[in-house]
Amino acid sequence: MRLLDRIAKLSGAVVAICGFCVIAAMPAYADYTTVADSSAYGTIKDVVPVSSSLGGGDIPAGDYTDCTAQTSSKYFTLTVSSISVSDGAVTMYASMSSSYSAIALGTAEEVAASCSPEELGGGAYDVSGGAVFSMTIPGVNVPFEIAAYSVSKQVWYTRTICIDAGDGSQIAQAIIDAQQQADDPEPEPDPEPASDPVPSSTPATPSSQGSGGSTGGSGGTNQTASQANTTQPNAQQNTAQTQQQVVQTTKFDARNLRRLTMAGADAKNAAVVVETNSLVETFVDQNALAVRLVGAVCLILIAFGVALRVVLFQRQRK
């Protein structure tokens, strides 16, 4: 009887611990239509741009990796990987802490109104697990509002953020370089000098035989040597100009190749982000029911352990 009592106590404790762990790890179904109350925001920090605002048309096309982000809450952090500018559009590549699972442009009320209880809408991004996401933003040094969905509170919060690019940043230097290039355009290359025409060689008519023929042969030899001396500097100059054009073309091709490579890397990263988000959603959808079933089984085992303990206690009293 004592052995059976000990087994019942041990099994009940183990099952209880396992049950509580499973229940705590069970993913709750998010309600994407819920908005946080104004009293839940706490202290709101002021977001002040570090420099004048810049839109997509003010920034030269390219990728910039030294930008930082200000936020209106100490509980909300945003890590900016890069800012990409192309055709006047500014795209931000960033990640958030794991405390938030979704983000979208606009206020919490606007985004929540476009979502259903179990599905995101309104251009919201699933950023579960700190995944990198891309978002088109109004510009740099421009405060704007986004909605972030809290994992623990299961509500949307409105946050104000600003992407900073102050003096000395890559964007500021790119603007200075573009202005200097516009003020001082590159000089046009000098036109190639026209090559000297090659005089036609006219055979000398010997006036006499003997010494006269020798004199004519000597004159033809001197004329050929003069033409060779005139043509050699022109050939060297043309070769140097050709080599300079090849070097310039190679540098231009290298810059284009670098830009194309960076654009391909950004597209690949964006595809990986989309694929990762899709896998996360699929895993949660497929395994949520299984986890809940395991939790239910554990609860049944807990109830069985409690019932067994009660039965043993009543037998001991008898």
Secondary structure as GFF3:
##gff-version 3
##sequence-region A 1 318
A	DSSP	alpha_helix	2	25	.	.	.	ID=ss1
A	DSSP	three_ten_helix	38	40	.	.	.	ID=ss2
A	DSSP	three_ten_helix	56	58	.	.	.	ID=ss3
A	DSSP	beta_strand	62	64	.	.	.	ID=ss4
A	DSSP	beta_strand	68	71	.	.	.	ID=ss5
A	DSSP	beta_strand	78	86	.	.	.	ID=ss6
A	DSSP	beta_strand	89	96	.	.	.	ID=ss7
A	DSSP	beta_strand	100	105	.	.	.	ID=ss8
A	DSSP	alpha_helix	108	114	.	.	.	ID=ss9
A	DSSP	beta_strand	125	126	.	.	.	ID=ss10
A	DSSP	three_ten_helix	128	130	.	.	.	ID=ss11
A	DSSP	beta_strand	133	137	.	.	.	ID=ss12
A	DSSP	beta_strand	144	150	.	.	.	ID=ss13
A	DSSP	beta_strand	156	164	.	.	.	ID=ss14
A	DSSP	alpha_helix	170	183	.	.	.	ID=ss15
A	DSSP	alpha_helix	211	317	.	.	.	ID=ss16
###
